[in-house]
Amino acid sequence: MATNASNMPKAETLTLICYDGSIDGPKTLESDSGIITLHHLLRKDANSLPTDFEIRNKSGIYVFVGESDEGAAMAYIGESNNIFNRICQPDHKKKEWWTSVYIFNPSGREMERGMRLYIENKMINDSRIERYSLENSKTNNYDSLSKGNQISADRLYLEMVKFCKTIGFPIFDPISSVKQATESGTSPVFTLRGKKHNAFLTIKGESFVLLPGTTLSNLSAKLDYKSVLSMRSSYSDGQVLKEEILFKSPSAAAAFAAGVNLSGRYEWFQEATGKSLGQWQDGD
């Protein structure tokens, strides 16, 4: 049967620049929309950026992410006309909890102050941000922004949200409540155990949710090494998962945790009953 190409979803093409030759180092991602650029770097890299790192001396929005002493996910949203200098200032160095920073710039141009304040405030007050406790809060302070510039800022913000989802930065993703799913009987928690990995999975809607606290095995060269390693660096400290990740299949979740390709329906099991995920799905 012929497929109408107009009904096919448009593919998102990303350009990735790894400044030190490693996916774990400072990197820049650009979308094919040509509107937004995202930079991601770990805290340890903030004081030793390469001279050609694109963020130097540029304006935009930045988001610190990390954990509180109690293990809660935290974020801080800010703006600056020179982000590189801003994130290295003493007041931000005193924030010992943040471990990495995401930086957003309009591609090929600067972001004027009124637009930065508008987007910063819009993001701080976005009700979709549930996974992170925000350290800062603001009242509306963008009254001077013209209607035309507000439209441009809203368009840029939509691209930022889409871009976060595209690269797997889950700040706008809803929280998956394991407790609610378990109590309602829709999905128990399934386990996957190995010599080094100890993984936990539940189901929400059509998504298979790998849960925080999951420990990860080393990666096999047979996997798509770079993409899995990139996801691991975003969601874990390399060994322990710090936040939920949504997968389209139980096998993808199993491979991410175990480091090798596995059949998720047969490898995930429910400890209380000993049933596999496949048996539970089939009602056996």
N, C-alpha and C positions, 0 to 999 in steps of 0.2 A: 504494500500500500504506500502511495506517495506521501511524503511529509511536507507540509507547508512550511517553508523556511521562515516565513514571517512570524510563525508561532513559536519558533525556537528561541530560548533565552540567549541573550547576547553574552558571549564569553568575556571575562574580565582578564585583560593582559597586564601583567605587572613586570616592571623592570627592576631588578635587584642589583644593587651595588654593594659589595662587601669590601670595605676599605682596607682591612688587613688580611684579606684572602680567606677569611673564615666566617661561617654563618653566625658564630658566636660573638663576633666583634661588632664594631660600629657599622651600621648598614643604612642604606637609603632605599626606599621603595617608591616607585612612581607608577601611577595608573595611566591607562590608555586614554582616560578622559582629558588628561592634560590640565586638570584643575588643581589637584592637591598632590603634595609630596609628603611622605611620612619618613621620619628618621627615628631609629631606635638604637639606644646605646645603654650599656650597663653602667652603673655608677662608677666602677673602677676605671672606665674609659673617659669619663667626663673631663679629667684634667690632662689628658694626653691624646687629644684628637689629632688625626692626620691633618696636615696643612691643607689638603684638598677636600676635607670634609665639607659638604655643601652647606651645612647649617651655620658656619662661621659668619658672624656679623649680620645675621638675618633676623627678621621679625616673625612673630607667629604665636602659636598656642603650644604649651607644653603640659604634659601630664606625668607626674611622678607616680609610680606604683611600688608597693611593697607590703610589709606586714607590721602590725603592732606587736608589742611584747607578748600579747595573749594569742597571737597567731591569726588575728582578723585581717582580711585584705583591706588595704588603705590606698587612697589616692589623693593627690593634690593637683588642682588645675590652675594654671597661671598663664600670663601673657607678658610679652616683652618686645621692645624694638630691637633687642640684641639678646637672643635666647642663650647663646653660649656663655656670655658674661653673666647673665642672670642666674643660671643654674649653678654657677660656681661661686656665687656670693655667700658671705658668712651665714646669713639667716637660713639659707637652704642647706648649707653644709651641716648645720645643727640638726636638721631633720634626719636622724640616724636611721629611720625605718625604711626609707626608700632605697630600692635596689636597681631600678632602671627607669628610664624616662622615654616617653613617646613625644615627638615634636612634629607639629603640623605647620606647613607653609603653603601659601598659594604658589603654584608652579611658575617660576620665572618672574615673579614680581614680589613687592613688599606688601605687608598688611598694615594699613594705616590704623592709628590708635583707636579711633571710634569703633571700627570694625572688630578689632581685637577684643575690646571691652564687651562688645555686644555678644560675640561668640563665646568668650570666657563665661559670661553670666548665663548664657543659654545652656551651656554644657553643665555648669554647676547646678542649675535648677532642673535638669532633665530627669524626669521621674523614672526613666528606664534604667538609670544607674543605681542598681540594687546590690550588685556584687561587692562594691567597695564602699567603705565609710570615708566620706570626703572630709579632709582636715579643714578645708576652708569653705566659707559661704559668703554670698554677696547679695545686696539688694540691687534692683535695677539701676543702672548708671549709664545708660546709653541713649538718653533722651535727645542728645544733639545729633544722632545719626539720622541722615535723611532717609526718606522712604525708599528711594532708589538704592541707596547703599544697604538698607536693611534687606531688600530683596536679594541683592548680591551676597550678603552675609548668610542669609538663610540657605541659598543655593550651595555655598561653600560648606556650610554645616552639614547639609544632607550628604555631600560627597565625603565628608569626614566620617560620618556614621557608616556609610556604605563601605568605605575603605577599611574601617576597623573590623567590620564583619568579614570582609574579603580576606584579610591577612590573619584573622583569628585572634585579634585583641578583643576580649569579651566584655569590655566595659559597658556596652549597650545590650548585652544578652540577658534575658530573664533568668532568674534563679530557678533551678530545678529542685523541688522539695522532695527529698527522699522519704522523709517522715510521712508526708501527706500521701505519697504514692504507696508506701507500705501499709499505712493504716487503712487506705481505701481499698486495698486488695488488688490494685491495678498492676503493681510490680513489686516483687521482693528485691532484695539485694543479692546479686550473684557474685561469686568469687572465682578467681583464676590464680592458681598457685604454682610456683616454680622454685628453683634453687635460689634465685635472686629477686623474682617478682612476686608480689602479693597484691593482687588487683581487685577492685570492687566496682560493680556495674549495676545500674538500674535503668529503667526505661521510662521515658517521658514522651507521650505522643508517638511520633515516628522516629524519635531520636534515642540512641543508646548512649547513656551518660556515664563516663568514667569519673569516679569520685575522688575527691581530695583524700590524701593519705595513702593512695596507691603507690607502691614501690615498683621501680622499673628495672628490667634487666638490660644488659648491654644490647646494642643493635646489631643485627646480622647484616652483612654486606648485601644480602639478597633483597632487602627492603629498599624502598626509595629513600636512601639514606639522608639526603640533604633536606627534603621536606619534613621527614619525621624528626630529624635533629632540630630543625627550626621550631617546630611545634613544642618539642620538649623544652627547649630553652625559653620559650614564652610562658609555659604553664607550670614548670617545675624547676627545682634547683639541680636537675640532672639525675636525681635519684628518687625523689619523692614528689608526687603531684601535689601542687598547692591549691589548685582550683579545678572545677569541673571542666570537662571537655565533651562536646557533643559529637557523636559519630553517626553515620548513616547506616552502619551495619555492625553487628557484634564482632565480626571477624576483624574489622578495621580497629576496633577498640582493643581487641585481644593482641593484635600485632603491635600496636603502639606500646602496650605495657610489657609484653613478653620479648619484644625485639625480633620475633620471627613470625612468619605467616602461620596462622592457626585457623581452624574452623570454629568460629565463635559459638555456633549453636550447640556444639558438642563439648567444647572446652570450658565454657562458663557453667558453673553449677550452683545450686542452692544448698547451702550447708545444712539447713534444718531438715531437708527432705532427701538430699543426695541427688535430686533430679537435675538433669542438664537444662540449659536455657531452651533448647529445642523441645524437650519433653514438656516443659512448662508452657511454651507457646502453643503446643499441639494439644494441651489439655490432658496429657497422659498422667 
